[in-house]
Amino acid sequence: MAVLRTFAPALFALLLITAAPLRGWAQEETEDGKDASEAPAAEAEQVPQAPKHILTDMPKSAEGVETTFAFPDNPKLRMTSGEEVEILCGFYNGGDVPLNVTHVAGSINSPMDFRVYVQNWTSPMYTTVVPPDTQGSFSIKIKPDVNLQARDFIVSMTTFYESADGVKFSNTFFNNTVYVVEPTGFLDLETCFMYLFIVAVVGLVAGAIFKALQSAGVVKKSKARKVETGTRGGTTDENEWLKGTAALGSASKKRIASKRK
């Protein structure tokens, strides 16, 4: 016991000296791991976000601005898939400051859900300044996709502009239902099958109605005409129709004379 008491302080000091490097190494490993975990997070924060489309989160309209529309070549509000059509935007600045019109953009949307975009367009940049109490017009040409089927769609067109201090505004000048038609002379396979199916259904219905009318007696069946062909067997007197007349005697004398010859 005395020996242990003598060497105990020395052993304790030795353990402290040995554990000090290990503790420092563990602390360095922890700090390195923390730095490695923080690096990807910092890199992820630096990834730039994709720019939003111009038709997403549109700004409000400016006070005093009025807009209208015109279809120069399409007064019936019809569009043909695959063909270009022009839309005019009338812009009146009734405010107190000049406004810079930058773009006109629009989209074709599903008639069932306006949030579903089918197609969109954006005009080139105009950068046209409209002074106060002044009217301007802006044109955009759009072309519905050639694969669009003939049906109703919702077409929405918006003009974008900004003030001199960079405040952005927008006005939707057209938001209406437009019927998209297929090009003239265009007949796809689906349409051919549809027409054939309609013809077949009409034929079946007409046949069923005709049979029902026949069974009800409304329409009578046509009877076959009998044709008399005469008697094939036996002998027939060719002068039978002359019996009872004076011509029968002379006809018999002529026949006897011919037999004698």
Helices and strands as residue ranges (DSSP letters): H 2-45, E 65-70, E 78-80, E 85-93, E 99-109, E 117-122, E 128-130, E 134-142, E 151-162, E 168-181, H 189-215, G 240-242, H 247-260
